[in-house]
Amino acid sequence: MTLWEAIEGKEYIIKEINTDDEELNAFLFSLGCYSGEAITVVSRRKKGCTVSIKDARYSIDHQLAEAILI
């Protein structure tokens, strides 16, 4: 299942980042978003969502949320 399908407030473990863009992978890794890390969807909007990773909150768009498998 993708992060976009996640239930708000529930903690999930990232299984895989499904993107071919190495620059995007490096950026997500710098945020702490990588396989085995816990992630929580804090809120959802039409074009994206706010997630919590390692006590920090980030806004990500719908396309990126679809690329994060949990």
Phi and psi restraints in degrees (range 20) as a CNS / XPLOR table:
assign (resid 1 and name C) (resid 2 and name N)
       (resid 2 and name CA) (resid 2 and name C) 1.0 -95.6 20.0 2
assign (resid 2 and name N) (resid 2 and name CA)
       (resid 2 and name C) (resid 3 and name N) 1.0 165.8 20.0 2
assign (resid 2 and name C) (resid 3 and name N)
       (resid 3 and name CA) (resid 3 and name C) 1.0 -63.7 20.0 2
assign (resid 3 and name N) (resid 3 and name CA)
       (resid 3 and name C) (resid 4 and name N) 1.0 -30.5 20.0 2
assign (resid 3 and name C) (resid 4 and name N)
       (resid 4 and name CA) (resid 4 and name C) 1.0 -63.1 20.0 2
assign (resid 4 and name N) (resid 4 and name CA)
       (resid 4 and name C) (resid 5 and name N) 1.0 -28.3 20.0 2
assign (resid 4 and name C) (resid 5 and name N)
       (resid 5 and name CA) (resid 5 and name C) 1.0 -88.2 20.0 2
assign (resid 5 and name N) (resid 5 and name CA)
       (resid 5 and name C) (resid 6 and name N) 1.0 -2.6 20.0 2
assign (resid 5 and name C) (resid 6 and name N)
       (resid 6 and name CA) (resid 6 and name C) 1.0 -67.8 20.0 2
assign (resid 6 and name N) (resid 6 and name CA)
       (resid 6 and name C) (resid 7 and name N) 1.0 153.1 20.0 2
assign (resid 6 and name C) (resid 7 and name N)
       (resid 7 and name CA) (resid 7 and name C) 1.0 -84.8 20.0 2
assign (resid 7 and name N) (resid 7 and name CA)
       (resid 7 and name C) (resid 8 and name N) 1.0 133.8 20.0 2
assign (resid 7 and name C) (resid 8 and name N)
       (resid 8 and name CA) (resid 8 and name C) 1.0 -60.4 20.0 2
assign (resid 8 and name N) (resid 8 and name CA)
       (resid 8 and name C) (resid 9 and name N) 1.0 136.1 20.0 2
assign (resid 8 and name C) (resid 9 and name N)
       (resid 9 and name CA) (resid 9 and name C) 1.0 87.0 20.0 2
assign (resid 9 and name N) (resid 9 and name CA)
       (resid 9 and name C) (resid 10 and name N) 1.0 -10.4 20.0 2
assign (resid 9 and name C) (resid 10 and name N)
       (resid 10 and name CA) (resid 10 and name C) 1.0 -96.0 20.0 2
assign (resid 10 and name N) (resid 10 and name CA)
       (resid 10 and name C) (resid 11 and name N) 1.0 135.7 20.0 2
assign (resid 10 and name C) (resid 11 and name N)
       (resid 11 and name CA) (resid 11 and name C) 1.0 -84.8 20.0 2
assign (resid 11 and name N) (resid 11 and name CA)
       (resid 11 and name C) (resid 12 and name N) 1.0 135.0 20.0 2
assign (resid 11 and name C) (resid 12 and name N)
       (resid 12 and name CA) (resid 12 and name C) 1.0 -125.8 20.0 2
assign (resid 12 and name N) (resid 12 and name CA)
       (resid 12 and name C) (resid 13 and name N) 1.0 162.6 20.0 2
assign (resid 12 and name C) (resid 13 and name N)
       (resid 13 and name CA) (resid 13 and name C) 1.0 -107.0 20.0 2
assign (resid 13 and name N) (resid 13 and name CA)
       (resid 13 and name C) (resid 14 and name N) 1.0 130.9 20.0 2
assign (resid 13 and name C) (resid 14 and name N)
       (resid 14 and name CA) (resid 14 and name C) 1.0 -71.3 20.0 2
assign (resid 14 and name N) (resid 14 and name CA)
       (resid 14 and name C) (resid 15 and name N) 1.0 126.6 20.0 2
assign (resid 14 and name C) (resid 15 and name N)
       (resid 15 and name CA) (resid 15 and name C) 1.0 -93.5 20.0 2
assign (resid 15 and name N) (resid 15 and name CA)
       (resid 15 and name C) (resid 16 and name N) 1.0 -38.7 20.0 2
assign (resid 15 and name C) (resid 16 and name N)
       (resid 16 and name CA) (resid 16 and name C) 1.0 -163.4 20.0 2
assign (resid 16 and name N) (resid 16 and name CA)
       (resid 16 and name C) (resid 17 and name N) 1.0 150.0 20.0 2
assign (resid 16 and name C) (resid 17 and name N)
       (resid 17 and name CA) (resid 17 and name C) 1.0 -106.4 20.0 2
assign (resid 17 and name N) (resid 17 and name CA)
       (resid 17 and name C) (resid 18 and name N) 1.0 116.2 20.0 2
assign (resid 17 and name C) (resid 18 and name N)
       (resid 18 and name CA) (resid 18 and name C) 1.0 -101.3 20.0 2
assign (resid 18 and name N) (resid 18 and name CA)
       (resid 18 and name C) (resid 19 and name N) 1.0 76.4 20.0 2
assign (resid 18 and name C) (resid 19 and name N)
       (resid 19 and name CA) (resid 19 and name C) 1.0 -145.6 20.0 2
assign (resid 19 and name N) (resid 19 and name CA)
       (resid 19 and name C) (resid 20 and name N) 1.0 147.7 20.0 2
assign (resid 19 and name C) (resid 20 and name N)
       (resid 20 and name CA) (resid 20 and name C) 1.0 -94.0 20.0 2
assign (resid 20 and name N) (resid 20 and name CA)
       (resid 20 and name C) (resid 21 and name N) 1.0 -3.5 20.0 2
assign (resid 20 and name C) (resid 21 and name N)
       (resid 21 and name CA) (resid 21 and name C) 1.0 -84.4 20.0 2
assign (resid 21 and name N) (resid 21 and name CA)
       (resid 21 and name C) (resid 22 and name N) 1.0 107.6 20.0 2
assign (resid 21 and name C) (resid 22 and name N)
       (resid 22 and name CA) (resid 22 and name C) 1.0 -64.4 20.0 2
assign (resid 22 and name N) (resid 22 and name CA)
       (resid 22 and name C) (resid 23 and name N) 1.0 -35.1 20.0 2
assign (resid 22 and name C) (resid 23 and name N)
       (resid 23 and name CA) (resid 23 and name C) 1.0 -65.1 20.0 2
assign (resid 23 and name N) (resid 23 and name CA)
       (resid 23 and name C) (resid 24 and name N) 1.0 -40.2 20.0 2
assign (resid 23 and name C) (resid 24 and name N)
       (resid 24 and name CA) (resid 24 and name C) 1.0 -66.3 20.0 2
assign (resid 24 and name N) (resid 24 and name CA)
       (resid 24 and name C) (resid 25 and name N) 1.0 -41.8 20.0 2
assign (resid 24 and name C) (resid 25 and name N)
       (resid 25 and name CA) (resid 25 and name C) 1.0 -58.9 20.0 2
assign (resid 25 and name N) (resid 25 and name CA)
       (resid 25 and name C) (resid 26 and name N) 1.0 -44.1 20.0 2
assign (resid 25 and name C) (resid 26 and name N)
       (resid 26 and name CA) (resid 26 and name C) 1.0 -64.1 20.0 2
assign (resid 26 and name N) (resid 26 and name CA)
       (resid 26 and name C) (resid 27 and name N) 1.0 -40.4 20.0 2
assign (resid 26 and name C) (resid 27 and name N)
       (resid 27 and name CA) (resid 27 and name C) 1.0 -63.1 20.0 2
assign (resid 27 and name N) (resid 27 and name CA)
       (resid 27 and name C) (resid 28 and name N) 1.0 -47.2 20.0 2
assign (resid 27 and name C) (resid 28 and name N)
       (resid 28 and name CA) (resid 28 and name C) 1.0 -62.7 20.0 2
assign (resid 28 and name N) (resid 28 and name CA)
       (resid 28 and name C) (resid 29 and name N) 1.0 -39.3 20.0 2
assign (resid 28 and name C) (resid 29 and name N)
       (resid 29 and name CA) (resid 29 and name C) 1.0 -62.1 20.0 2
assign (resid 29 and name N) (resid 29 and name CA)
       (resid 29 and name C) (resid 30 and name N) 1.0 -39.6 20.0 2
assign (resid 29 and name C) (resid 30 and name N)
       (resid 30 and name CA) (resid 30 and name C) 1.0 -65.6 20.0 2
assign (resid 30 and name N) (resid 30 and name CA)
       (resid 30 and name C) (resid 31 and name N) 1.0 -25.8 20.0 2
assign (resid 30 and name C) (resid 31 and name N)
       (resid 31 and name CA) (resid 31 and name C) 1.0 -82.0 20.0 2
assign (resid 31 and name N) (resid 31 and name CA)
       (resid 31 and name C) (resid 32 and name N) 1.0 -11.2 20.0 2
assign (resid 31 and name C) (resid 32 and name N)
       (resid 32 and name CA) (resid 32 and name C) 1.0 94.6 20.0 2
assign (resid 32 and name N) (resid 32 and name CA)
       (resid 32 and name C) (resid 33 and name N) 1.0 14.1 20.0 2
assign (resid 32 and name C) (resid 33 and name N)
       (resid 33 and name CA) (resid 33 and name C) 1.0 -98.5 20.0 2
assign (resid 33 and name N) (resid 33 and name CA)
       (resid 33 and name C) (resid 34 and name N) 1.0 95.3 20.0 2
assign (resid 33 and name C) (resid 34 and name N)
       (resid 34 and name CA) (resid 34 and name C) 1.0 -152.0 20.0 2
assign (resid 34 and name N) (resid 34 and name CA)
       (resid 34 and name C) (resid 35 and name N) 1.0 168.3 20.0 2
assign (resid 34 and name C) (resid 35 and name N)
       (resid 35 and name CA) (resid 35 and name C) 1.0 -54.1 20.0 2
assign (resid 35 and name N) (resid 35 and name CA)
       (resid 35 and name C) (resid 36 and name N) 1.0 134.3 20.0 2
assign (resid 35 and name C) (resid 36 and name N)
       (resid 36 and name CA) (resid 36 and name C) 1.0 91.7 20.0 2
assign (resid 36 and name N) (resid 36 and name CA)
       (resid 36 and name C) (resid 37 and name N) 1.0 -8.8 20.0 2
assign (resid 36 and name C) (resid 37 and name N)
       (resid 37 and name CA) (resid 37 and name C) 1.0 -90.3 20.0 2
assign (resid 37 and name N) (resid 37 and name CA)
       (resid 37 and name C) (resid 38 and name N) 1.0 146.7 20.0 2
assign (resid 37 and name C) (resid 38 and name N)
       (resid 38 and name CA) (resid 38 and name C) 1.0 -79.6 20.0 2
assign (resid 38 and name N) (resid 38 and name CA)
       (resid 38 and name C) (resid 39 and name N) 1.0 142.8 20.0 2
assign (resid 38 and name C) (resid 39 and name N)
       (resid 39 and name CA) (resid 39 and name C) 1.0 -143.9 20.0 2
assign (resid 39 and name N) (resid 39 and name CA)
       (resid 39 and name C) (resid 40 and name N) 1.0 143.6 20.0 2
assign (resid 39 and name C) (resid 40 and name N)
       (resid 40 and name CA) (resid 40 and name C) 1.0 -131.7 20.0 2
assign (resid 40 and name N) (resid 40 and name CA)
       (resid 40 and name C) (resid 41 and name N) 1.0 132.9 20.0 2
assign (resid 40 and name C) (resid 41 and name N)
       (resid 41 and name CA) (resid 41 and name C) 1.0 -82.5 20.0 2
assign (resid 41 and name N) (resid 41 and name CA)
       (resid 41 and name C) (resid 42 and name N) 1.0 116.8 20.0 2
assign (resid 41 and name C) (resid 42 and name N)
       (resid 42 and name CA) (resid 42 and name C) 1.0 -83.7 20.0 2
assign (resid 42 and name N) (resid 42 and name CA)
       (resid 42 and name C) (resid 43 and name N) 1.0 -44.9 20.0 2
assign (resid 42 and name C) (resid 43 and name N)
       (resid 43 and name CA) (resid 43 and name C) 1.0 -152.9 20.0 2
assign (resid 43 and name N) (resid 43 and name CA)
       (resid 43 and name C) (resid 44 and name N) 1.0 161.3 20.0 2
assign (resid 43 and name C) (resid 44 and name N)
       (resid 44 and name CA) (resid 44 and name C) 1.0 -128.4 20.0 2
assign (resid 44 and name N) (resid 44 and name CA)
       (resid 44 and name C) (resid 45 and name N) 1.0 141.3 20.0 2
assign (resid 44 and name C) (resid 45 and name N)
       (resid 45 and name CA) (resid 45 and name C) 1.0 -127.9 20.0 2
assign (resid 45 and name N) (resid 45 and name CA)
       (resid 45 and name C) (resid 46 and name N) 1.0 176.3 20.0 2
assign (resid 45 and name C) (resid 46 and name N)
       (resid 46 and name CA) (resid 46 and name C) 1.0 -59.3 20.0 2
assign (resid 46 and name N) (resid 46 and name CA)
       (resid 46 and name C) (resid 47 and name N) 1.0 -45.1 20.0 2
assign (resid 46 and name C) (resid 47 and name N)
       (resid 47 and name CA) (resid 47 and name C) 1.0 -98.4 20.0 2
assign (resid 47 and name N) (resid 47 and name CA)
       (resid 47 and name C) (resid 48 and name N) 1.0 0.0 20.0 2
assign (resid 47 and name C) (resid 48 and name N)
       (resid 48 and name CA) (resid 48 and name C) 1.0 176.8 20.0 2
assign (resid 48 and name N) (resid 48 and name CA)
       (resid 48 and name C) (resid 49 and name N) 1.0 -162.9 20.0 2
assign (resid 48 and name C) (resid 49 and name N)
       (resid 49 and name CA) (resid 49 and name C) 1.0 -151.9 20.0 2
assign (resid 49 and name N) (resid 49 and name CA)
       (resid 49 and name C) (resid 50 and name N) 1.0 164.7 20.0 2
assign (resid 49 and name C) (resid 50 and name N)
       (resid 50 and name CA) (resid 50 and name C) 1.0 -105.7 20.0 2
assign (resid 50 and name N) (resid 50 and name CA)
       (resid 50 and name C) (resid 51 and name N) 1.0 129.7 20.0 2
assign (resid 50 and name C) (resid 51 and name N)
       (resid 51 and name CA) (resid 51 and name C) 1.0 -121.3 20.0 2
assign (resid 51 and name N) (resid 51 and name CA)
       (resid 51 and name C) (resid 52 and name N) 1.0 156.1 20.0 2
assign (resid 51 and name C) (resid 52 and name N)
       (resid 52 and name CA) (resid 52 and name C) 1.0 -114.7 20.0 2
assign (resid 52 and name N) (resid 52 and name CA)
       (resid 52 and name C) (resid 53 and name N) 1.0 123.0 20.0 2
assign (resid 52 and name C) (resid 53 and name N)
       (resid 53 and name CA) (resid 53 and name C) 1.0 -132.8 20.0 2
assign (resid 53 and name N) (resid 53 and name CA)
       (resid 53 and name C) (resid 54 and name N) 1.0 122.4 20.0 2
assign (resid 53 and name C) (resid 54 and name N)
       (resid 54 and name CA) (resid 54 and name C) 1.0 50.1 20.0 2
assign (resid 54 and name N) (resid 54 and name CA)
       (resid 54 and name C) (resid 55 and name N) 1.0 53.1 20.0 2
assign (resid 54 and name C) (resid 55 and name N)
       (resid 55 and name CA) (resid 55 and name C) 1.0 62.5 20.0 2
assign (resid 55 and name N) (resid 55 and name CA)
       (resid 55 and name C) (resid 56 and name N) 1.0 19.5 20.0 2
assign (resid 55 and name C) (resid 56 and name N)
       (resid 56 and name CA) (resid 56 and name C) 1.0 -125.6 20.0 2
assign (resid 56 and name N) (resid 56 and name CA)
       (resid 56 and name C) (resid 57 and name N) 1.0 152.1 20.0 2
assign (resid 56 and name C) (resid 57 and name N)
       (resid 57 and name CA) (resid 57 and name C) 1.0 -115.8 20.0 2
assign (resid 57 and name N) (resid 57 and name CA)
       (resid 57 and name C) (resid 58 and name N) 1.0 138.9 20.0 2
assign (resid 57 and name C) (resid 58 and name N)
       (resid 58 and name CA) (resid 58 and name C) 1.0 -135.8 20.0 2
assign (resid 58 and name N) (resid 58 and name CA)
       (resid 58 and name C) (resid 59 and name N) 1.0 145.7 20.0 2
assign (resid 58 and name C) (resid 59 and name N)
       (resid 59 and name CA) (resid 59 and name C) 1.0 -96.5 20.0 2
assign (resid 59 and name N) (resid 59 and name CA)
       (resid 59 and name C) (resid 60 and name N) 1.0 129.2 20.0 2
assign (resid 59 and name C) (resid 60 and name N)
       (resid 60 and name CA) (resid 60 and name C) 1.0 -127.5 20.0 2
assign (resid 60 and name N) (resid 60 and name CA)
       (resid 60 and name C) (resid 61 and name N) 1.0 151.0 20.0 2
assign (resid 60 and name C) (resid 61 and name N)
       (resid 61 and name CA) (resid 61 and name C) 1.0 -83.1 20.0 2
assign (resid 61 and name N) (resid 61 and name CA)
       (resid 61 and name C) (resid 62 and name N) 1.0 170.0 20.0 2
assign (resid 61 and name C) (resid 62 and name N)
       (resid 62 and name CA) (resid 62 and name C) 1.0 -58.0 20.0 2
assign (resid 62 and name N) (resid 62 and name CA)
       (resid 62 and name C) (resid 63 and name N) 1.0 -43.2 20.0 2
assign (resid 62 and name C) (resid 63 and name N)
       (resid 63 and name CA) (resid 63 and name C) 1.0 -62.2 20.0 2
assign (resid 63 and name N) (resid 63 and name CA)
       (resid 63 and name C) (resid 64 and name N) 1.0 -41.9 20.0 2
assign (resid 63 and name C) (resid 64 and name N)
       (resid 64 and name CA) (resid 64 and name C) 1.0 -69.5 20.0 2
assign (resid 64 and name N) (resid 64 and name CA)
       (resid 64 and name C) (resid 65 and name N) 1.0 -37.8 20.0 2
assign (resid 64 and name C) (resid 65 and name N)
       (resid 65 and name CA) (resid 65 and name C) 1.0 -62.8 20.0 2
assign (resid 65 and name N) (resid 65 and name CA)
       (resid 65 and name C) (resid 66 and name N) 1.0 -33.1 20.0 2
assign (resid 65 and name C) (resid 66 and name N)
       (resid 66 and name CA) (resid 66 and name C) 1.0 -70.6 20.0 2
assign (resid 66 and name N) (resid 66 and name CA)
       (resid 66 and name C) (resid 67 and name N) 1.0 -24.5 20.0 2
assign (resid 66 and name C) (resid 67 and name N)
       (resid 67 and name CA) (resid 67 and name C) 1.0 -83.8 20.0 2
assign (resid 67 and name N) (resid 67 and name CA)
       (resid 67 and name C) (resid 68 and name N) 1.0 -14.2 20.0 2
assign (resid 67 and name C) (resid 68 and name N)
       (resid 68 and name CA) (resid 68 and name C) 1.0 -95.9 20.0 2
assign (resid 68 and name N) (resid 68 and name CA)
       (resid 68 and name C) (resid 69 and name N) 1.0 114.3 20.0 2
assign (resid 68 and name C) (resid 69 and name N)
       (resid 69 and name CA) (resid 69 and name C) 1.0 -94.6 20.0 2
assign (resid 69 and name N) (resid 69 and name CA)
       (resid 69 and name C) (resid 70 and name N) 1.0 134.4 20.0 2
